[in-house]
Amino acid sequence: METYLVSLGAGALAGVIYSAIKVRSPAPPLVALIGLLGMVIGAQAIPILKPLFGF
């Protein structure tokens, strides 16, 4: 749980910094969220797929 809170805090801090220096996020919010979802799915797939390929 601590990892999630640190991640949330880091993201919020980045958002505050972006807002303070008036910089927009390089990706539209929906695109960024879909990219993050893909990263989570990929990270969860590795432990599942390792036994299937004999790693």
C-alpha distance matrix in Angstrom:
0.0 3.8 5.4 5.3 6.5 8.8 10.0 10.7 12.5 14.4 15.5 16.7 18.4 20.2 21.3 22.7 24.5 25.9 27.1 28.7 30.6 31.5 30.2 29.2 26.5 28.2 27.1 27.5 24.3 24.8 25.6 22.5 20.3 22.2 21.9 18.1 18.3 20.7 18.5 15.6 18.4 20.0 17.1 16.6 20.4 21.0 20.0 22.0 25.0 25.4 27.1 29.3 30.7 31.0 28.6
3.8 0.0 3.8 5.4 5.1 6.2 8.5 9.8 10.5 12.2 14.2 15.2 16.3 18.3 19.9 20.9 22.4 24.2 25.6 26.7 28.6 29.9 28.8 28.2 25.6 27.5 26.9 27.6 24.6 25.7 26.3 22.9 21.1 23.4 22.6 18.9 19.8 22.0 19.4 17.1 20.3 21.4 18.3 18.6 22.3 22.5 21.7 24.2 26.8 26.9 28.9 31.3 32.3 32.4 29.7
5.4 3.8 0.0 3.8 5.5 5.2 6.1 8.6 9.8 10.5 12.3 14.2 15.2 16.5 18.3 19.9 21.0 22.4 24.3 25.6 27.1 28.2 26.7 26.0 23.2 24.7 24.1 25.1 22.3 23.3 23.4 20.0 18.5 20.6 19.4 15.7 16.9 18.8 15.9 14.0 17.3 18.1 15.0 15.8 19.5 19.4 19.2 21.7 24.1 24.2 26.6 28.7 29.5 29.8 27.0
5.3 5.4 3.8 0.0 3.8 5.5 5.0 6.1 8.5 9.8 10.5 12.2 14.1 15.3 16.4 18.3 19.9 20.9 22.4 24.2 25.9 26.6 25.1 24.1 21.2 23.0 22.0 22.6 19.5 20.3 20.9 17.6 15.7 18.0 17.5 13.7 14.6 17.1 14.8 12.6 16.0 17.5 14.9 15.4 19.1 19.8 19.8 21.9 24.3 25.0 27.3 29.1 30.1 30.8 28.3
6.5 5.1 5.5 3.8 0.0 3.8 5.4 5.0 6.0 8.5 9.8 10.4 12.1 14.1 15.2 16.3 18.2 19.8 20.9 22.2 24.3 25.3 24.3 23.6 21.3 23.5 22.9 23.4 20.2 21.6 22.6 19.2 17.5 20.3 19.9 16.2 17.5 20.2 18.0 16.1 19.5 21.0 18.6 19.2 22.9 23.5 23.5 25.6 28.1 28.6 31.0 32.9 33.8 34.5 31.9
8.8 6.2 5.2 5.5 3.8 0.0 3.8 5.4 5.0 6.1 8.6 9.8 10.4 12.2 14.1 15.2 16.4 18.2 19.8 20.8 22.6 23.9 22.8 22.5 20.1 22.2 22.1 23.1 20.4 22.2 22.6 18.9 18.0 20.7 19.6 16.1 18.1 20.3 17.6 16.4 20.0 20.9 18.3 19.6 23.2 23.3 23.6 26.1 28.2 28.4 31.1 33.0 33.5 34.1 31.2
10.0 8.5 6.1 5.0 5.4 3.8 0.0 3.8 5.4 5.1 6.2 8.6 9.8 10.6 12.3 14.3 15.4 16.4 18.3 19.9 21.3 22.2 20.7 19.9 17.2 19.0 18.6 19.7 17.0 18.6 18.8 15.2 14.3 17.0 15.8 12.4 14.5 16.7 14.2 13.2 17.0 17.9 15.7 17.2 20.6 21.0 21.8 24.1 25.9 26.5 29.4 31.0 31.4 32.3 29.5
10.7 9.8 8.6 6.1 5.0 5.4 3.8 0.0 3.8 5.5 5.1 6.1 8.6 9.9 10.5 12.3 14.3 15.3 16.4 18.3 20.2 20.7 19.6 18.7 16.3 18.7 18.1 18.6 15.5 17.3 18.3 14.8 13.6 16.8 16.3 13.0 14.9 17.7 15.8 14.7 18.3 19.8 18.0 19.2 22.6 23.6 24.3 26.2 28.2 29.2 31.9 33.3 34.0 35.1 32.5
12.5 10.5 9.8 8.5 6.0 5.0 5.4 3.8 0.0 3.8 5.4 5.1 6.1 8.6 9.8 10.4 12.2 14.1 15.2 16.3 18.4 19.6 18.9 18.7 16.8 19.5 19.6 20.3 17.6 19.9 20.8 17.2 16.6 19.9 19.2 16.1 18.4 21.0 18.9 18.1 21.8 22.9 21.0 22.4 25.8 26.4 27.1 29.3 31.3 31.9 34.7 36.3 36.8 37.7 34.9
14.4 12.2 10.5 9.8 8.5 6.1 5.1 5.5 3.8 0.0 3.8 5.5 5.1 6.2 8.6 9.9 10.5 12.2 14.2 15.2 16.6 18.0 16.8 16.8 14.7 16.9 17.5 18.8 16.6 19.1 19.3 15.6 15.7 18.9 17.5 14.7 17.6 19.6 17.2 17.1 20.9 21.5 19.7 21.7 24.9 25.2 26.3 28.7 30.2 30.7 33.8 35.3 35.4 36.4 33.4
15.5 14.2 12.3 10.5 9.8 8.6 6.2 5.1 5.4 3.8 0.0 3.8 5.4 5.1 6.2 8.7 9.9 10.5 12.3 14.2 15.6 16.2 14.7 14.0 11.7 14.1 14.3 15.2 12.9 15.5 15.9 12.3 12.4 15.8 14.8 12.3 15.1 17.5 15.7 15.8 19.4 20.3 19.1 21.0 24.0 24.8 26.2 28.2 29.6 30.6 33.7 34.8 35.0 36.4 33.7
16.7 15.2 14.2 12.2 10.4 9.8 8.6 6.1 5.1 5.5 3.8 0.0 3.8 5.4 5.0 6.2 8.7 9.8 10.5 12.2 14.4 15.0 14.4 14.1 12.6 15.7 16.0 16.4 13.9 16.8 17.9 14.6 14.5 18.2 17.7 15.3 17.9 20.6 19.1 18.9 22.5 23.7 22.5 24.2 27.3 28.2 29.5 31.3 33.0 34.0 37.0 38.2 38.5 39.9 37.2
18.4 16.3 15.2 14.1 12.1 10.4 9.8 8.6 6.1 5.1 5.4 3.8 0.0 3.8 5.3 5.1 6.2 8.6 9.8 10.4 12.4 13.9 13.6 14.2 13.1 16.1 17.2 18.2 16.3 19.5 20.1 16.7 17.2 20.7 19.8 17.5 20.5 22.8 20.9 21.1 24.7 25.5 24.1 26.2 29.2 29.7 31.0 33.2 34.7 35.4 38.5 39.8 39.9 41.1 38.2
20.2 18.3 16.5 15.3 14.1 12.2 10.6 9.9 8.6 6.2 5.1 5.4 3.8 0.0 3.8 5.5 5.1 6.1 8.5 9.8 10.8 11.9 10.7 11.1 9.8 12.4 13.8 15.3 14.0 17.3 17.4 14.0 15.3 18.6 17.3 15.6 18.9 20.8 19.0 19.9 23.4 23.9 22.9 25.3 28.0 28.5 30.3 32.3 33.4 34.2 37.5 38.6 38.4 39.8 37.0
21.3 19.9 18.3 16.4 15.2 14.1 12.3 10.5 9.8 8.6 6.2 5.0 5.3 3.8 0.0 3.8 5.4 5.1 6.1 8.5 10.1 10.2 9.5 9.3 8.4 11.9 12.9 13.4 11.8 15.4 16.2 13.2 14.3 17.9 17.3 15.8 18.8 21.1 19.9 20.6 24.0 24.9 24.3 26.4 29.1 30.0 31.8 33.6 34.7 35.9 39.1 40.0 40.1 41.7 39.0
22.7 20.9 19.9 18.3 16.3 15.2 14.3 12.3 10.4 9.9 8.7 6.2 5.1 5.5 3.8 0.0 3.8 5.5 5.1 6.0 8.7 9.6 10.2 11.1 11.3 14.8 16.3 16.7 15.3 18.9 19.9 17.0 18.0 21.6 21.1 19.5 22.5 24.8 23.5 24.0 27.5 28.4 27.6 29.6 32.4 33.3 34.9 36.8 38.1 39.1 42.3 43.3 43.4 44.8 42.0
24.5 22.4 21.0 19.9 18.2 16.4 15.4 14.3 12.2 10.5 9.9 8.7 6.2 5.1 5.4 3.8 0.0 3.8 5.4 5.0 6.3 8.3 8.5 10.4 10.8 13.7 16.0 17.2 16.5 20.2 20.4 17.5 19.2 22.6 21.4 20.2 23.5 25.4 23.8 24.8 28.3 28.8 27.9 30.4 33.0 33.5 35.3 37.4 38.4 39.2 42.5 43.6 43.3 44.7 41.8
25.9 24.2 22.4 20.9 19.8 18.2 16.4 15.3 14.1 12.2 10.5 9.8 8.6 6.1 5.1 5.5 3.8 0.0 3.8 5.6 5.5 5.9 5.0 6.6 7.3 10.4 12.7 13.9 13.7 17.4 17.6 15.1 17.2 20.4 19.4 18.7 22.0 23.7 22.6 24.0 27.2 27.7 27.4 29.8 32.2 32.9 35.0 36.9 37.6 38.7 42.1 42.8 42.5 44.2 41.5
27.1 25.6 24.3 22.4 20.9 19.8 18.3 16.4 15.2 14.2 12.3 10.5 9.8 8.5 6.1 5.1 5.4 3.8 0.0 3.8 5.5 4.8 6.2 7.5 9.3 12.7 14.6 14.9 14.4 18.2 19.1 16.9 18.6 22.0 21.6 20.8 23.9 25.9 25.1 26.2 29.3 30.2 29.9 32.1 34.6 35.6 37.6 39.3 40.2 41.5 44.8 45.4 45.4 47.1 44.5
28.7 26.7 25.6 24.2 22.2 20.8 19.9 18.3 16.3 15.2 14.2 12.2 10.4 9.8 8.5 6.0 5.0 5.6 3.8 0.0 3.8 5.4 7.8 10.4 12.4 15.5 17.8 18.4 18.1 21.9 22.6 20.3 22.0 25.4 24.7 23.9 27.0 29.0 27.9 28.9 32.2 32.9 32.4 34.7 37.3 38.0 39.9 41.8 42.8 43.8 47.1 48.0 47.8 49.4 46.5
30.6 28.6 27.1 25.9 24.3 22.6 21.3 20.2 18.4 16.6 15.6 14.4 12.4 10.8 10.1 8.7 6.3 5.5 5.5 3.8 0.0 3.8 5.7 9.1 11.5 13.9 16.8 17.9 18.4 22.2 22.3 20.1 22.4 25.5 24.5 24.1 27.4 29.0 27.8 29.4 32.6 32.9 32.6 35.2 37.5 38.0 40.2 42.1 42.8 43.7 47.2 47.9 47.4 49.1 46.2
31.5 29.9 28.2 26.6 25.3 23.9 22.2 20.7 19.6 18.0 16.2 15.0 13.9 11.9 10.2 9.6 8.3 5.9 4.8 5.4 3.8 0.0 3.8 6.6 9.8 12.3 14.9 15.5 16.2 19.9 20.3 18.7 21.0 24.0 23.3 23.3 26.5 28.1 27.4 29.0 32.0 32.5 32.6 35.0 37.2 38.1 40.4 42.0 42.6 43.9 47.3 47.8 47.4 49.3 46.6
30.2 28.8 26.7 25.1 24.3 22.8 20.7 19.6 18.9 16.8 14.7 14.4 13.6 10.7 9.5 10.2 8.5 5.0 6.2 7.8 5.7 3.8 0.0 3.8 6.6 8.6 11.6 12.8 13.9 17.5 17.3 15.7 18.4 21.1 20.2 20.4 23.7 25.0 24.4 26.3 29.1 29.4 29.6 32.3 34.2 35.0 37.5 39.1 39.5 40.7 44.2 44.6 44.1 46.1 43.4
29.2 28.2 26.0 24.1 23.6 22.5 19.9 18.7 18.7 16.8 14.0 14.1 14.2 11.1 9.3 11.1 10.4 6.6 7.5 10.4 9.1 6.6 3.8 0.0 3.8 6.2 8.4 9.1 10.4 13.9 13.9 12.6 15.4 17.9 17.3 17.9 20.9 22.3 22.1 24.0 26.5 27.1 27.7 30.1 31.9 33.0 35.6 36.9 37.3 38.8 42.2 42.3 42.0 44.2 41.8
26.5 25.6 23.2 21.2 21.3 20.1 17.2 16.3 16.8 14.7 11.7 12.6 13.1 9.8 8.4 11.3 10.8 7.3 9.3 12.4 11.5 9.8 6.6 3.8 0.0 3.8 5.4 6.9 7.9 11.4 10.9 9.1 12.1 14.6 13.7 14.2 17.3 18.6 18.3 20.3 22.8 23.3 23.9 26.4 28.1 29.2 31.9 33.1 33.5 35.0 38.5 38.6 38.3 40.5 38.1
28.2 27.5 24.7 23.0 23.5 22.2 19.0 18.7 19.5 16.9 14.1 15.7 16.1 12.4 11.9 14.8 13.7 10.4 12.7 15.5 13.9 12.3 8.6 6.2 3.8 0.0 3.8 6.9 9.1 11.8 10.1 8.9 12.5 14.1 12.7 14.1 17.2 17.7 17.5 20.1 22.3 22.3 23.3 26.0 27.3 28.2 31.2 32.4 32.3 33.8 37.4 37.3 36.7 39.0 36.7
27.1 26.9 24.1 22.0 22.9 22.1 18.6 18.1 19.6 17.5 14.3 16.0 17.2 13.8 12.9 16.3 16.0 12.7 14.6 17.8 16.8 14.9 11.6 8.4 5.4 3.8 0.0 3.8 6.2 8.2 6.3 5.8 9.4 10.7 9.8 11.6 14.3 14.9 15.4 17.8 19.7 20.0 21.4 23.8 24.9 26.3 29.3 30.1 30.1 32.0 35.4 35.0 34.7 37.2 35.2
27.5 27.6 25.1 22.6 23.4 23.1 19.7 18.6 20.3 18.8 15.2 16.4 18.2 15.3 13.4 16.7 17.2 13.9 14.9 18.4 17.9 15.5 12.8 9.1 6.9 6.9 3.8 0.0 3.8 5.6 5.4 6.2 8.7 10.2 10.7 12.4 14.4 15.6 16.7 18.6 20.2 21.2 22.8 24.7 25.9 27.7 30.5 31.0 31.3 33.4 36.6 36.2 36.2 38.9 37.0
24.3 24.6 22.3 19.5 20.2 20.4 17.0 15.5 17.6 16.6 12.9 13.9 16.3 14.0 11.8 15.3 16.5 13.7 14.4 18.1 18.4 16.2 13.9 10.4 7.9 9.1 6.2 3.8 0.0 3.8 5.5 5.1 6.2 8.6 9.8 10.5 12.3 14.3 15.3 16.5 18.4 19.9 21.1 22.6 24.3 26.3 28.8 29.3 29.9 32.2 35.2 35.0 35.3 37.8 36.0
24.8 25.7 23.3 20.3 21.6 22.2 18.6 17.3 19.9 19.1 15.5 16.8 19.5 17.3 15.4 18.9 20.2 17.4 18.2 21.9 22.2 19.9 17.5 13.9 11.4 11.8 8.2 5.6 3.8 0.0 3.8 5.4 5.1 6.2 8.6 9.9 10.5 12.4 14.3 15.4 16.5 18.3 20.0 21.2 22.4 24.8 27.3 27.4 28.0 30.5 33.4 32.8 33.4 36.1 34.6
25.6 26.3 23.4 20.9 22.6 22.6 18.8 18.3 20.8 19.3 15.9 17.9 20.1 17.4 16.2 19.9 20.4 17.6 19.1 22.6 22.3 20.3 17.3 13.9 10.9 10.1 6.3 5.4 5.5 3.8 0.0 3.8 5.5 5.2 6.2 8.7 9.9 10.6 12.5 14.4 15.4 16.5 18.5 20.1 21.0 23.1 25.9 26.1 26.3 28.7 31.8 31.1 31.2 34.0 32.5
22.5 22.9 20.0 17.6 19.2 18.9 15.2 14.8 17.2 15.6 12.3 14.6 16.7 14.0 13.2 17.0 17.5 15.1 16.9 20.3 20.1 18.7 15.7 12.6 9.1 8.9 5.8 6.2 5.1 5.4 3.8 0.0 3.8 5.5 5.1 6.2 8.6 9.9 10.6 12.5 14.3 15.3 16.6 18.6 20.0 21.7 24.4 25.0 25.5 27.5 30.7 30.5 30.6 33.1 31.1
20.3 21.1 18.5 15.7 17.5 18.0 14.3 13.6 16.6 15.7 12.4 14.5 17.2 15.3 14.3 18.0 19.2 17.2 18.6 22.0 22.4 21.0 18.4 15.4 12.1 12.5 9.4 8.7 6.2 5.1 5.5 3.8 0.0 3.8 5.3 5.0 6.1 8.6 9.8 10.6 12.3 14.1 15.3 16.6 18.3 20.5 22.8 23.2 24.0 26.3 29.2 29.1 29.6 32.1 30.4
22.2 23.4 20.6 18.0 20.3 20.7 17.0 16.8 19.9 18.9 15.8 18.2 20.7 18.6 17.9 21.6 22.6 20.4 22.0 25.4 25.5 24.0 21.1 17.9 14.6 14.1 10.7 10.2 8.6 6.2 5.2 5.5 3.8 0.0 3.8 5.4 5.0 6.2 8.7 9.9 10.5 12.2 14.3 15.4 16.3 18.8 21.4 21.3 21.8 24.4 27.3 26.7 27.2 29.9 28.5
21.9 22.6 19.4 17.5 19.9 19.6 15.8 16.3 19.2 17.5 14.8 17.7 19.8 17.3 17.3 21.1 21.4 19.4 21.6 24.7 24.5 23.3 20.2 17.3 13.7 12.7 9.8 10.7 9.8 8.6 6.2 5.1 5.3 3.8 0.0 3.8 5.4 5.1 6.3 8.8 9.9 10.5 12.4 14.4 15.3 17.1 20.0 20.4 20.6 22.7 25.9 25.5 25.6 28.2 26.4
18.1 18.9 15.7 13.7 16.2 16.1 12.4 13.0 16.1 14.7 12.3 15.3 17.5 15.6 15.8 19.5 20.2 18.7 20.8 23.9 24.1 23.3 20.4 17.9 14.2 14.1 11.6 12.4 10.5 9.9 8.7 6.2 5.0 5.4 3.8 0.0 3.8 5.3 5.0 6.3 8.7 9.8 10.6 12.4 14.2 15.9 18.3 19.2 19.9 21.8 25.0 25.1 25.4 27.6 25.7
18.3 19.8 16.9 14.6 17.5 18.1 14.5 14.9 18.4 17.6 15.1 17.9 20.5 18.9 18.8 22.5 23.5 22.0 23.9 27.0 27.4 26.5 23.7 20.9 17.3 17.2 14.3 14.4 12.3 10.5 9.9 8.6 6.1 5.0 5.4 3.8 0.0 3.8 5.4 5.1 6.2 8.5 9.9 10.7 12.2 14.7 16.9 17.1 18.0 20.5 23.2 23.1 23.9 26.3 24.7
20.7 22.0 18.8 17.1 20.2 20.3 16.7 17.7 21.0 19.6 17.5 20.6 22.8 20.8 21.1 24.8 25.4 23.7 25.9 29.0 29.0 28.1 25.0 22.3 18.6 17.7 14.9 15.6 14.3 12.4 10.6 9.9 8.6 6.2 5.1 5.3 3.8 0.0 3.8 5.5 5.1 6.0 8.5 9.9 10.4 12.6 15.4 15.5 15.8 18.2 21.2 20.7 21.1 23.7 22.3
18.5 19.4 15.9 14.8 18.0 17.6 14.2 15.8 18.9 17.2 15.7 19.1 20.9 19.0 19.9 23.5 23.8 22.6 25.1 27.9 27.8 27.4 24.4 22.1 18.3 17.5 15.4 16.7 15.3 14.3 12.5 10.6 9.8 8.7 6.3 5.0 5.4 3.8 0.0 3.8 5.5 5.1 6.1 8.6 9.8 11.1 13.9 14.9 15.3 17.0 20.3 20.4 20.5 22.7 20.7
15.6 17.1 14.0 12.6 16.1 16.4 13.2 14.7 18.1 17.1 15.8 18.9 21.1 19.9 20.6 24.0 24.8 24.0 26.2 28.9 29.4 29.0 26.3 24.0 20.3 20.1 17.8 18.6 16.5 15.4 14.4 12.5 10.6 9.9 8.8 6.3 5.1 5.5 3.8 0.0 3.8 5.4 5.1 6.2 8.6 10.4 12.3 13.2 14.5 16.3 19.2 19.7 20.4 22.4 20.5
18.4 20.3 17.3 16.0 19.5 20.0 17.0 18.3 21.8 20.9 19.4 22.5 24.7 23.4 24.0 27.5 28.3 27.2 29.3 32.2 32.6 32.0 29.1 26.5 22.8 22.3 19.7 20.2 18.4 16.5 15.4 14.3 12.3 10.5 9.9 8.7 6.2 5.1 5.5 3.8 0.0 3.8 5.5 5.2 6.1 8.9 11.0 10.9 11.9 14.5 17.1 17.0 18.0 20.3 19.0
20.0 21.4 18.1 17.5 21.0 20.9 17.9 19.8 22.9 21.5 20.3 23.7 25.5 23.9 24.9 28.4 28.8 27.7 30.2 32.9 32.9 32.5 29.4 27.1 23.3 22.3 20.0 21.2 19.9 18.3 16.5 15.3 14.1 12.2 10.5 9.8 8.5 6.0 5.1 5.4 3.8 0.0 3.8 5.4 5.1 6.6 9.7 10.2 10.2 12.3 15.4 15.3 15.6 18.0 16.3
17.1 18.3 15.0 14.9 18.6 18.3 15.7 18.0 21.0 19.7 19.1 22.5 24.1 22.9 24.3 27.6 27.9 27.4 29.9 32.4 32.6 32.6 29.6 27.7 23.9 23.3 21.4 22.8 21.1 20.0 18.5 16.6 15.3 14.3 12.4 10.6 9.9 8.5 6.1 5.1 5.5 3.8 0.0 3.8 5.5 5.7 8.0 9.7 10.5 11.7 14.9 15.7 16.1 17.7 15.5
16.6 18.6 15.8 15.4 19.2 19.6 17.2 19.2 22.4 21.7 21.0 24.2 26.2 25.3 26.4 29.6 30.4 29.8 32.1 34.7 35.2 35.0 32.3 30.1 26.4 26.0 23.8 24.7 22.6 21.2 20.1 18.6 16.6 15.4 14.4 12.4 10.7 9.9 8.6 6.2 5.2 5.4 3.8 0.0 3.8 5.6 6.4 7.2 9.2 11.0 13.4 14.2 15.5 17.0 15.5
20.4 22.3 19.5 19.1 22.9 23.2 20.6 22.6 25.8 24.9 24.0 27.3 29.2 28.0 29.1 32.4 33.0 32.2 34.6 37.3 37.5 37.2 34.2 31.9 28.1 27.3 24.9 25.9 24.3 22.4 21.0 20.0 18.3 16.3 15.3 14.2 12.2 10.4 9.8 8.6 6.1 5.1 5.5 3.8 0.0 3.8 5.7 5.2 6.0 8.5 11.0 11.1 12.3 14.4 13.3
21.0 22.5 19.4 19.8 23.5 23.3 21.0 23.6 26.4 25.2 24.8 28.2 29.7 28.5 30.0 33.3 33.5 32.9 35.6 38.0 38.0 38.1 35.0 33.0 29.2 28.2 26.3 27.7 26.3 24.8 23.1 21.7 20.5 18.8 17.1 15.9 14.7 12.6 11.1 10.4 8.9 6.6 5.7 5.6 3.8 0.0 3.8 5.4 5.2 6.0 9.3 10.2 10.4 12.0 10.2
20.0 21.7 19.2 19.8 23.5 23.6 21.8 24.3 27.1 26.3 26.2 29.5 31.0 30.3 31.8 34.9 35.3 35.0 37.6 39.9 40.2 40.4 37.5 35.6 31.9 31.2 29.3 30.5 28.8 27.3 25.9 24.4 22.8 21.4 20.0 18.3 16.9 15.4 13.9 12.3 11.0 9.7 8.0 6.4 5.7 3.8 0.0 3.8 5.6 5.5 7.6 9.6 10.8 11.3 9.8
22.0 24.2 21.7 21.9 25.6 26.1 24.1 26.2 29.3 28.7 28.2 31.3 33.2 32.3 33.6 36.8 37.4 36.9 39.3 41.8 42.1 42.0 39.1 36.9 33.1 32.4 30.1 31.0 29.3 27.4 26.1 25.0 23.2 21.3 20.4 19.2 17.1 15.5 14.9 13.2 10.9 10.2 9.7 7.2 5.2 5.4 3.8 0.0 3.8 5.8 6.7 7.6 9.8 11.1 10.8
25.0 26.8 24.1 24.3 28.1 28.2 25.9 28.2 31.3 30.2 29.6 33.0 34.7 33.4 34.7 38.1 38.4 37.6 40.2 42.8 42.8 42.6 39.5 37.3 33.5 32.3 30.1 31.3 29.9 28.0 26.3 25.5 24.0 21.8 20.6 19.9 18.0 15.8 15.3 14.5 11.9 10.2 10.5 9.2 6.0 5.2 5.6 3.8 0.0 3.8 5.7 5.2 6.5 8.7 8.7
25.4 26.9 24.2 25.0 28.6 28.4 26.5 29.2 31.9 30.7 30.6 34.0 35.4 34.2 35.9 39.1 39.2 38.7 41.5 43.8 43.7 43.9 40.7 38.8 35.0 33.8 32.0 33.4 32.2 30.5 28.7 27.5 26.3 24.4 22.7 21.8 20.5 18.2 17.0 16.3 14.5 12.3 11.7 11.0 8.5 6.0 5.5 5.8 3.8 0.0 3.8 5.5 5.5 6.1 5.1
27.1 28.9 26.6 27.3 31.0 31.1 29.4 31.9 34.7 33.8 33.7 37.0 38.5 37.5 39.1 42.3 42.5 42.1 44.8 47.1 47.2 47.3 44.2 42.2 38.5 37.4 35.4 36.6 35.2 33.4 31.8 30.7 29.2 27.3 25.9 25.0 23.2 21.2 20.3 19.2 17.1 15.4 14.9 13.4 11.0 9.3 7.6 6.7 5.7 3.8 0.0 3.8 5.4 5.0 6.0
29.3 31.3 28.7 29.1 32.9 33.0 31.0 33.3 36.3 35.3 34.8 38.2 39.8 38.6 40.0 43.3 43.6 42.8 45.4 48.0 47.9 47.8 44.6 42.3 38.6 37.3 35.0 36.2 35.0 32.8 31.1 30.5 29.1 26.7 25.5 25.1 23.1 20.7 20.4 19.7 17.0 15.3 15.7 14.2 11.1 10.2 9.6 7.6 5.2 5.5 3.8 0.0 3.8 5.7 7.9
30.7 32.3 29.5 30.1 33.8 33.5 31.4 34.0 36.8 35.4 35.0 38.5 39.9 38.4 40.1 43.4 43.3 42.5 45.4 47.8 47.4 47.4 44.1 42.0 38.3 36.7 34.7 36.2 35.3 33.4 31.2 30.6 29.6 27.2 25.6 25.4 23.9 21.1 20.5 20.4 18.0 15.6 16.1 15.5 12.3 10.4 10.8 9.8 6.5 5.5 5.4 3.8 0.0 3.8 5.8
31.0 32.4 29.8 30.8 34.5 34.1 32.3 35.1 37.7 36.4 36.4 39.9 41.1 39.8 41.7 44.8 44.7 44.2 47.1 49.4 49.1 49.3 46.1 44.2 40.5 39.0 37.2 38.9 37.8 36.1 34.0 33.1 32.1 29.9 28.2 27.6 26.3 23.7 22.7 22.4 20.3 18.0 17.7 17.0 14.4 12.0 11.3 11.1 8.7 6.1 5.0 5.7 3.8 0.0 3.8
28.6 29.7 27.0 28.3 31.9 31.2 29.5 32.5 34.9 33.4 33.7 37.2 38.2 37.0 39.0 42.0 41.8 41.5 44.5 46.5 46.2 46.6 43.4 41.8 38.1 36.7 35.2 37.0 36.0 34.6 32.5 31.1 30.4 28.5 26.4 25.7 24.7 22.3 20.7 20.5 19.0 16.3 15.5 15.5 13.3 10.2 9.8 10.8 8.7 5.1 6.0 7.9 5.8 3.8 0.0
